[in-house]
Amino acid sequence: MKQEEAKQTAPKSIFGYTFSNPALLQEALTTPAFRMSTPSAKDNQRLEFLGDAVLGLLAADYVYAENTSAAEGSLTVRRTHMVSTPALCDAATRHGLAPLLRRNKGAGELPSNSKTLADAVEAIVGAAWLDGGIDAARKVFNALELCANAESGRWSANPKGELQMRAQSMTPSRHPVYRLVDTAGVAHQPVFTVEVTVEGIGSATAKAGTHKEAEARAAAQLLASGAI
């Protein structure tokens, strides 16, 4: 029993932040399903509730500061894209969060788009807030690298389509070229690095848990650069 508990002990550091109170991190990593085998455990739902609000605040602060002339509706779209479930799942995958979660004994492999991952990210942000206040939460927020998702929101959910349209409207007409730069991680949690280039304009590189999302992020990065 003690050996099993040792395996479930949470680390002290995650997403670039070291906890003064590791018990908060352990709670953040404890899924509700874990209580099926360990009823006395404290799951991460309360921290998830808090972290959702903190993430919303930090995302709103970012898009407000970065887009000085954008209207409220545009800011809302960008903030929503920034902290959406897919965005948080992608961040969790890139950081290898799944193996750290405390789940029910015998649970199968988590899909990369599982809401359980997004919930855990929110819970970790909430735990960091309780552990070290706004500075700690912001450190976790920055490590998650969600800013590219805000730029995706600027061009709805299709930055690749927007980039294609802009490139084709140039004289002479051009086409974005996507190149897979690297594939890292493990088989069930890959991290793809993709570069997109528009001739005469420039290039941008981005990472994501799927090849398709990495392409979209790279397109959003190139659009955000203002070069096209």
C-alpha positions in Angstrom: 0.0 0.0 0.0 2.8 2.4 0.9 4.5 1.6 -2.3 1.4 2.4 -4.3 0.9 5.7 -2.4 4.5 6.6 -3.2 3.8 6.2 -6.9 0.9 8.6 -6.6 2.9 11.3 -4.8 2.8 14.5 -6.9 6.0 16.3 -8.0 6.8 19.7 -6.5 7.3 21.4 -9.8 5.2 21.6 -12.9 4.7 24.1 -15.8 7.8 26.1 -14.7 6.6 26.6 -11.1 7.8 25.0 -7.9 5.1 24.7 -5.2 5.8 25.7 -1.6 2.9 23.4 -0.7 3.2 20.2 -2.8 -0.1 19.0 -1.4 -1.9 21.6 -3.5 -0.3 20.2 -6.7 -1.2 16.7 -5.7 -4.8 17.8 -5.3 -4.7 19.5 -8.7 -3.5 16.2 -10.3 -6.2 14.1 -8.6 -9.1 13.4 -10.9 -12.6 12.7 -9.6 -12.3 9.1 -10.9 -9.4 8.5 -8.5 -11.9 8.6 -5.6 -13.5 5.4 -6.9 -10.5 3.5 -5.5 -9.5 6.0 -2.9 -12.7 7.6 -1.4 -10.8 9.7 1.1 -8.8 11.5 -1.6 -9.5 15.1 -2.4 -10.1 15.6 -6.1 -9.3 18.6 -8.3 -12.8 19.9 -9.0 -12.7 22.9 -6.6 -9.3 23.9 -7.9 -10.6 23.5 -11.4 -13.4 26.0 -10.6 -10.9 28.5 -9.2 -8.3 28.0 -12.0 -10.9 28.5 -14.7 -11.6 32.0 -13.3 -7.8 32.8 -12.9 -7.1 31.6 -16.5 -9.9 33.8 -17.8 -8.4 36.8 -15.9 -4.9 36.2 -17.2 -6.1 35.6 -20.8 -8.2 38.8 -20.7 -5.3 40.8 -19.3 -3.1 39.5 -22.2 -5.5 40.2 -25.0 -6.5 43.6 -23.6 -2.8 44.7 -23.4 -1.8 43.2 -26.8 -4.8 44.6 -28.8 -5.1 48.2 -27.8 -7.8 49.1 -30.4 -9.8 45.9 -30.6 -13.5 46.0 -29.7 -15.0 44.0 -26.8 -16.4 41.3 -29.2 -13.0 40.7 -30.7 -11.3 40.5 -27.4 -13.8 38.0 -26.2 -13.2 35.7 -29.2 -9.4 35.8 -28.7 -9.7 35.1 -25.0 -12.1 32.2 -25.7 -9.7 30.6 -28.2 -6.8 31.2 -25.8 -8.3 29.1 -22.9 -10.5 26.7 -24.8 -10.6 23.0 -24.0 -8.7 22.1 -27.1 -6.0 24.7 -26.3 -5.6 23.4 -22.8 -5.5 19.8 -23.9 -2.8 20.7 -26.4 -0.8 22.4 -23.7 -1.2 19.4 -21.4 0.0 17.0 -24.2 3.0 19.2 -25.0 4.0 19.1 -21.3 3.4 15.4 -20.8 0.7 15.9 -18.2 -1.3 12.7 -18.6 1.1 10.3 -16.8 1.2 12.6 -13.7 -2.6 12.5 -13.1 -4.0 10.4 -10.3 -6.7 8.3 -11.9 -8.7 5.2 -11.0 -6.7 2.0 -10.9 -6.8 0.2 -14.2 -8.0 3.3 -16.2 -7.1 3.2 -19.9 -4.9 5.7 -21.8 -6.3 9.2 -21.9 -7.0 10.6 -25.4 -5.1 13.8 -26.2 -8.4 15.7 -26.4 -9.8 14.4 -23.1 -11.5 17.1 -21.0 -9.8 15.5 -18.0 -6.5 17.0 -19.2 -8.0 20.5 -19.6 -9.6 20.3 -16.2 -6.3 19.4 -14.7 -4.6 22.3 -16.3 -7.2 24.7 -14.8 -6.8 23.0 -11.4 -3.0 23.5 -11.6 -3.5 27.2 -12.3 -5.9 27.4 -9.4 -3.4 25.6 -7.1 -0.6 27.9 -8.2 -2.8 30.9 -7.4 -3.4 29.6 -3.8 0.2 28.7 -3.4 1.9 31.9 -4.6 -0.8 34.4 -5.7 -1.0 36.1 -9.1 2.8 35.9 -9.8 2.7 32.1 -9.4 -0.4 31.7 -11.6 1.1 34.0 -14.2 4.3 31.9 -14.3 2.2 28.8 -15.0 0.1 30.7 -17.5 3.2 31.8 -19.4 4.6 28.3 -19.5 1.5 27.0 -21.1 2.2 29.1 -24.2 -1.5 29.8 -25.0 -0.9 33.2 -26.7 -0.9 31.7 -30.2 -4.4 30.6 -29.6 -5.5 34.2 -29.1 -4.1 35.0 -32.5 -6.0 32.1 -34.0 -9.1 33.6 -32.6 -8.4 36.8 -34.5 -8.9 34.9 -37.8 -11.8 32.8 -36.4 -10.9 29.1 -36.3 -9.2 29.0 -39.7 -5.8 30.8 -39.7 -4.6 28.5 -42.5 -7.5 29.6 -44.7 -6.8 33.2 -43.9 -3.1 32.9 -44.7 -3.9 31.0 -48.0 -6.3 33.8 -49.0 -3.9 36.6 -48.3 -1.0 34.8 -50.1 -3.1 34.1 -53.2 -4.3 37.8 -53.3 -0.7 39.0 -53.6 0.9 39.9 -56.9 2.3 37.5 -58.0 0.0 35.0 -56.3 1.8 32.8 -53.7 1.0 29.7 -51.7 2.0 28.9 -48.0 4.3 26.0 -47.8 4.2 23.9 -44.6 7.2 21.7 -43.5 7.3 19.3 -40.7 10.5 20.3 -38.8 10.4 17.8 -35.9 8.4 15.2 -34.1 9.2 14.7 -30.5 7.5 13.1 -27.4 6.3 9.5 -27.2 4.0 7.6 -29.5 0.8 8.4 -27.7 1.8 12.0 -26.9 3.7 13.4 -29.9 4.7 17.0 -30.2 4.9 18.3 -33.8 7.0 21.3 -34.9 5.8 22.8 -38.2 7.2 25.7 -40.2 5.2 27.7 -42.7 6.8 29.8 -45.4 5.3 32.3 -47.8 7.8 33.3 -50.5 9.1 36.8 -50.2 7.2 37.3 -46.9 8.8 35.1 -44.2 8.4 32.0 -42.1 6.9 31.1 -38.7 7.3 28.0 -36.6 4.9 26.5 -34.0 4.4 23.3 -31.9 1.3 21.4 -31.1 0.1 17.9 -30.1 -1.2 17.2 -33.7 0.3 18.0 -37.1 -2.9 19.9 -38.1 -2.9 22.1 -35.0 0.8 22.8 -35.4 0.1 24.0 -39.0 -2.7 26.2 -37.8 -0.6 27.7 -35.1 2.3 28.4 -37.5 -0.1 30.1 -39.8 -1.5 32.2 -37.0 2.0 33.2 -35.9 2.9 34.4 -39.5 -0.4 36.4 -39.7 0.3 37.9 -36.2 3.8 39.1 -37.4 2.1 41.6 -39.7 4.3 40.6 -42.6 1.3 39.6 -44.7 
